[in-house]
């Protein structure tokens, strides 16, 4: 899993922690919301972002669920771009 600061969504400077490394996010694109098909059991929607760190590494991360008062968003790294 990865922990991310929601500021990446607004284009503000932020960081992402994954595999015990901290990446300073330089750029973020998104969100792109993906939800389950209507015939499947209700699942939380995912908001996907493409982010790039200061070293030029690019990642695909998502936030599980919607923002709710009193609840912290859960962030995950879905993959890396080559």
Secondary structure, DSSP 4 states (H G I P E B T S, - for coil): --EE-THHHHT--EEEEETTEEEEEEEEEEEEEE---TTSPP---EEEEEEEETTS-EEEEEEES---TT---EEEEEEEE-
